[in-house]
């Protein structure tokens, strides 16, 4: 049945609108797709049921549940605890780079890579500053390792799940099964190894040597005075300052050590630490927070039992001019009983605080860093003794059995899905019910982790594919690609599809590229009577393995600013990696399917 010319022209105009809007960033991706699909609906190219059909796609629910579980795992700080132990201080550049890529790449195969990169970035900055290496030498490899790891499995990246959703939804090959958990492994895993080797040997030469934006502005941070005690059975007991690496702690300067009634200020590297020593540091707010880590060997005496609370926050407050706290010592204020808080550090506008912090008399304008419990806000508002400046960090402490249940349940759901015993949708749904029942996170907070824009983009992408197939646009573009590339062989056809997808993904986002190219790719396979699987997989790899621009993938954008990069930097190191990925992908898929 012939399709009216108007419908074909309108679909091409809609595709042009999507490309221009996303490339020039005229509006958000979700709104762009929404407008495009509504236009197709108004002109009756798509029926309301066809527009809404995507929202019933199982893969959207799977993506949302994976995001919820990933964010829940992040809130338990278990990944952060693993990273703290995985990266010892005494490492050279190549050693740190290799370990970083292995850990992040491995985790990214099964967890959302965005929070992994967010958790890892502070460690990169910390190591870079301590070893006088520019963060720009590490942040891009961090993002690339996350991308490489995400391409190893079906659930490693949302792009793979979107493609699988389109596979399930398409009508071109009615008998085509959904993609399996490890259908991506035969390309993804070799490329994880090859990609990490490429970055290991060439990233230092190809990447710029620039200060990070964070480092350039760090001098504007407030300098706090904080006291930390060498706790019982600490690994620091008996070590010299040089061996303990206390002086290498990022953003914290050791001022003096108080031992009993004696104060040591001129400290040599051979000064040996003892249990109960009180170390006084000057440092910036985010660096002070790191002293709360259980692995640093120090404890903040003022915190006490507050470290056991399930939910705490670190905040900055300033003492008001009419505060009842003025002239009182920190000890007299009794922050724990009065405000459900503990004083971590004190900033007094450059003025030196003499003596112990708990003996210091507070003044108007003093900035205090507090570890606060859930009752803090209501108590502070009723007293009006200080004003809240900022929230620095939130801690959610979870019982170990709950963490084991969360991680074990998630891995079990993935394993059962991989061996096709229990669908991933059912497995993840059960895990989420258990998470809610155990109150690992508040059920009220869970919806905050849902990316509604992503759900809209996926659903609208499926509708766009339906319109392209229904009007014959997919056939027209597929015939053009076939006529250009097929004379050189079927393998070259895969190159053409990969090239078109990766260019679109680099400049208009990978989800939009998948939405446009997937129906074209499968139509080409149908026309030539070829198996559809390699034509689905090539689109997924080309869209997900996005290295040549910062806007092509979320983790690239995350490191773009902090690394002080420009577009040329991404192209310089990302283009060779893209070519390598394309060659490996086409070679493996050709050997497996042709």
Protein Blocks (a to p, Z undefined) as FASTA:
>chain_A
ZZdfklmmmmmmmmmmmmmmmmnomacfklmmmmmmmmmmmnomacfklmmmmmmpmklm
mmmmmmmmmmmmmmnommmmmmmmmmcfbbcfklmmmmmmmmmmmmmmmpcfklmmmmmm
mmmmmmmmmnopafklmmmmmmmmmmmmmmmpmklpmklmmmmmmmmmpmklmmlccddf
klmmmmmmmmmmmmmmmmmmmmmmmpccdddfklmmmmmpccddddddddehiakgopaf
klnommmpghiacfbdcehjaccfbdcfklccdehiacdddddfklmmmmmpmklopacf
klmmmlmpmbdcdddddddfkbckgopafklnommlmnopadfbdceehiacedjfklpc
cdehiacdddddfklmmmmmmnopaccfbdfbdcddddfklmmmmmmmmmmmmmmmmnom
acfklmmmmmmmmmmmnomaafklmmmmpcfklmmmmmmmmmmmmmmmmnommmmmmmmm
mmmmmmnojklmmmmmmmmmmmmmmmnojklmmmmmmmmmmmmmmmnopafklmmmmmmm
mmmmcckbmklpmklmmmmmmnopafklmmmmmmmmmmmmmmmmmmmmmmmmZZ
